[in-house]
Amino acid sequence: MYNSSVPLRLVVKVGTSTLTQDTGSLNLRSMDHLARVLADLQGMGHQVVLVSSGAIAVGTRKLRLEARPDQLPMKQAAAAVGQCAMMHVYDKFFSEYNRTVAQILLTGEDVESPLRAEHLHNTFESLLKLGVIPVVNENDSVSSAEIETGQSKILGDNDTLSAMVARLCGADLLVLLSDIDGLYDADPRTHPEARLIHRVETVTPELRAMAGGTGTWRGTGGMITKLNAAELAMAAGFDMVISNGSRLEALYDIVAGREAGTRFLGRRRP
């Protein structure tokens, strides 16, 4: 359990379902709330990195397309438009709470290459030292690793991306904010009696069998991608928590080490 008085380096990944409405438009209330809580956590002394999904969904809406594009070039175009819109809103909201944000867009090559990874690490260190909140997403407009699934996948989804970013930054804690409270022993959408699993020490085949598919049309990840991220985090020695993005105040409990969502325990180094 963490000592709430000790500053943490925290990576928070927020999913598309938290950032957008069912129509695909930005959920401004949720984004404002997220900015306020993260700004407050930084004010408590924590260092914060935000990994944000949502660019394709927002770009689809802004371009007035009838549905999420199927063809890769159109997906990348939507991502380019959507990322611009999202960073504009993030900059506005975080500025309201006297915080500065920076945009970092990554491709698979950036985290796979030791030299690029070292440069990225140094960039994160400098930004965090300056009190800046980096906002990270995969560079969908030039990379097909996430949106063209199955071909040359290196990052693959923003859950995996967030775990890699947390490892790259030397984070103490990774939090995945989704449209579900955590990992259940059955799909709670079809099994009302399903029970939330609060602590996980090992990702077993049985746990993977419990994982369902994608939550909504706006997102690309599901519980399987979160378990993959958990394995990366646990192997790197830091905890990962899955929590519901509709209850952002839970971030205070998570940072303090109190029970909230599902916590995957990192394997501590001697």
C-alpha positions in Angstrom: 0.0 0.0 0.0 1.2 3.5 -0.9 1.8 6.2 1.7 -0.5 9.0 0.5 2.1 11.6 1.7 4.8 10.3 -0.7 4.6 11.9 -4.2 4.1 9.4 -7.0 4.9 9.4 -10.7 1.5 8.5 -12.0 0.4 7.5 -15.5 -3.4 7.8 -16.2 -4.8 6.3 -19.3 -8.4 7.4 -20.2 -10.5 5.6 -22.7 -12.6 6.8 -25.5 -15.9 6.0 -23.7 -14.9 8.4 -20.9 -13.9 11.2 -23.2 -16.8 11.2 -25.7 -20.6 11.1 -25.8 -22.5 8.3 -27.5 -22.7 10.5 -30.5 -18.9 10.7 -30.7 -18.7 14.3 -29.6 -16.3 15.3 -26.9 -17.7 14.9 -23.3 -16.7 18.3 -22.1 -18.0 17.7 -18.6 -15.9 14.6 -18.2 -12.8 16.2 -19.7 -13.1 19.2 -17.4 -13.5 16.9 -14.4 -10.5 14.9 -15.5 -8.4 18.0 -15.9 -9.4 19.3 -12.4 -8.6 16.0 -10.6 -5.2 15.5 -12.4 -4.3 19.2 -11.7 -5.2 18.7 -8.1 -3.1 15.5 -7.8 -0.2 17.4 -9.3 -0.8 20.1 -6.8 -0.5 17.5 -4.1 3.0 16.8 -5.3 2.4 13.9 -7.7 3.9 13.9 -11.2 1.2 13.1 -13.8 1.3 11.7 -17.4 -2.0 11.4 -19.3 -2.4 8.8 -22.0 -5.5 9.8 -24.0 -7.6 7.9 -26.5 -10.5 9.3 -28.6 -8.8 10.9 -31.6 -10.5 8.8 -34.3 -14.0 9.0 -32.7 -13.7 12.8 -32.3 -12.3 13.2 -35.8 -15.1 11.1 -37.2 -17.7 13.4 -35.6 -15.9 16.6 -36.5 -15.6 15.6 -40.2 -19.4 14.8 -40.1 -18.8 11.2 -41.3 -21.7 8.9 -40.9 -19.7 6.2 -39.2 -16.2 5.4 -38.0 -14.1 4.9 -41.2 -13.2 1.4 -42.4 -10.3 2.3 -44.7 -6.9 3.0 -43.1 -6.2 6.4 -44.8 -9.6 7.7 -43.7 -9.0 6.5 -40.2 -5.7 8.3 -40.1 -7.2 11.4 -41.5 -9.9 11.3 -38.8 -7.2 10.8 -36.1 -5.3 13.8 -37.3 -8.4 16.0 -37.1 -9.5 14.5 -33.8 -6.1 14.8 -32.1 -6.0 18.5 -32.9 -9.5 19.1 -31.5 -8.7 17.1 -28.3 -5.5 18.9 -27.6 -7.2 22.2 -28.0 -9.8 21.2 -25.3 -7.1 19.7 -23.0 -5.1 22.9 -23.2 -8.1 25.0 -22.4 -9.3 23.0 -19.4 -5.9 22.4 -17.9 -5.1 26.1 -18.3 -8.2 26.9 -16.3 -6.5 25.1 -13.4 -3.1 26.8 -14.0 -1.5 23.7 -15.5 0.6 23.4 -18.7 0.2 20.4 -21.0 2.5 19.0 -23.8 1.5 16.7 -26.7 3.6 13.6 -27.3 2.6 11.3 -30.2 4.3 8.0 -30.4 4.8 5.2 -33.0 6.0 1.7 -32.4 9.4 2.5 -33.6 9.8 5.2 -30.9 9.5 2.7 -28.1 11.2 -0.2 -29.8 14.4 1.7 -30.7 16.7 2.0 -27.7 18.0 5.4 -28.9 14.6 6.8 -29.5 13.4 5.4 -26.2 16.3 7.1 -24.4 15.4 10.4 -26.0 11.8 10.0 -25.0 12.7 9.2 -21.4 14.8 12.4 -21.3 11.9 14.3 -22.8 9.4 13.0 -20.2 11.9 13.7 -17.4 12.4 17.3 -18.5 8.7 17.9 -18.9 7.8 16.5 -15.5 10.7 18.4 -13.9 9.2 21.6 -15.3 5.7 20.7 -13.9 4.2 20.0 -17.3 1.5 17.3 -17.8 2.4 15.3 -20.9 -0.6 14.2 -23.0 0.3 11.0 -24.9 -1.4 9.2 -27.8 -0.2 6.8 -30.5 0.5 8.7 -33.7 -2.4 7.2 -35.7 -1.9 9.6 -38.6 1.4 7.9 -39.5 1.2 4.6 -37.6 -1.1 1.6 -38.4 -0.1 -0.4 -35.3 -3.3 0.2 -33.5 -5.9 1.1 -36.0 -4.9 -1.5 -38.7 -4.9 -4.5 -36.3 -3.0 -7.6 -36.9 -0.2 -6.2 -39.1 3.1 -5.2 -37.5 1.5 -4.6 -34.2 4.1 -3.1 -31.8 1.9 -1.0 -29.5 -1.4 -2.3 -30.6 -3.7 -0.3 -28.3 -3.6 2.6 -25.8 -3.7 0.2 -22.9 -0.5 -1.4 -24.0 0.9 2.1 -24.9 0.2 3.4 -21.4 2.0 0.5 -19.8 5.0 1.1 -22.1 4.9 4.8 -21.3 4.8 4.1 -17.6 7.8 1.8 -17.9 9.6 4.3 -20.0 8.9 7.0 -17.4 9.8 4.9 -14.4 6.3 5.4 -13.1 5.2 4.2 -9.6 1.6 3.6 -10.7 -0.5 3.1 -13.8 -4.3 3.7 -13.8 -6.6 2.6 -16.7 -9.9 4.5 -16.7 -12.5 2.6 -18.6 -16.3 2.1 -18.8 -16.2 -0.7 -16.3 -15.4 -0.7 -12.5 -12.6 -3.3 -12.9 -12.0 -7.0 -13.6 -15.0 -9.2 -12.7 -15.3 -13.0 -12.4 -17.8 -12.8 -15.2 -19.1 -10.2 -17.7 -21.3 -7.9 -15.5 -23.3 -6.7 -18.5 -24.6 -10.2 -19.0 -24.2 -11.7 -15.5 -25.7 -9.4 -12.8 -24.3 -11.6 -10.1 -20.7 -11.0 -11.3 -18.2 -10.0 -8.5 -15.5 -7.5 -8.8 -12.0 -8.8 -8.2 -10.1 -6.2 -6.1 -6.5 -7.5 -6.1 -4.6 -9.6 -8.6 -1.1 -10.9 -8.0 -0.8 -13.0 -11.2 -2.5 -12.9 -14.6 -3.6 -16.5 -15.0 -5.3 -18.3 -17.9 -8.4 -18.4 -15.8 -8.4 -14.6 -15.5 -8.0 -14.2 -19.3 -11.0 -16.5 -19.8 -13.1 -14.1 -17.8 -12.1 -11.1 -20.0 -14.7 -10.0 -22.5 -14.5 -8.0 -25.7 -14.6 -4.3 -26.6 -17.0 -2.2 -24.5 -18.4 0.3 -27.1 -18.1 1.1 -30.8 -16.0 4.2 -30.0 -13.1 2.3 -28.4 -10.8 -0.4 -29.7 -9.7 -2.0 -26.4 -11.3 -4.6 -24.2 -10.4 -6.4 -21.0 -7.8 -8.6 -22.8 -5.8 -5.5 -23.7 -5.9 -4.4 -20.1 -4.6 -7.7 -18.9 -1.8 -7.5 -21.4 -1.0 -4.0 -20.0 -1.2 -5.4 -16.4 1.4 -8.1 -17.2 3.8 -5.4 -18.6 3.3 -3.3 -15.5 3.6 -6.1 -13.0 6.8 -7.3 -14.7 8.2 -3.8 -14.5 7.6 -3.6 -10.8 4.7 -1.1 -10.5 1.0 -1.5 -9.7 -1.8 -1.0 -12.3 -5.4 -0.3 -11.4 -8.5 -0.6 -13.6 -11.2 1.9 -12.5 -14.4 3.4 -13.9 -13.8 6.7 -15.7 -17.2 7.9 -14.7 -16.0 8.1 -11.1 -12.8 10.2 -11.4 -12.8 11.1 -7.7 -11.6 7.5 -7.1 -8.2 8.6 -8.3 -7.6 10.0 -4.9 -8.2 6.7 -3.3 -6.1 4.8 -5.9 -3.1 7.1 -5.4 -3.4 6.7 -1.6 -3.5 2.9 -2.0 -7.0 2.4 -0.8 -9.4 -0.1 -2.4 -10.8 1.0 -5.7 -11.4 -0.9 -8.9 -9.0 -3.8 -9.5 -5.3 -3.5 -8.5 -2.7 -5.6 -10.2 0.3 -5.8 -7.8 3.7 -5.2 -9.4 6.5 -7.5 -8.6 8.6 -5.5 -6.2 12.4 -5.5 -6.8 14.6 -6.4 -3.7 
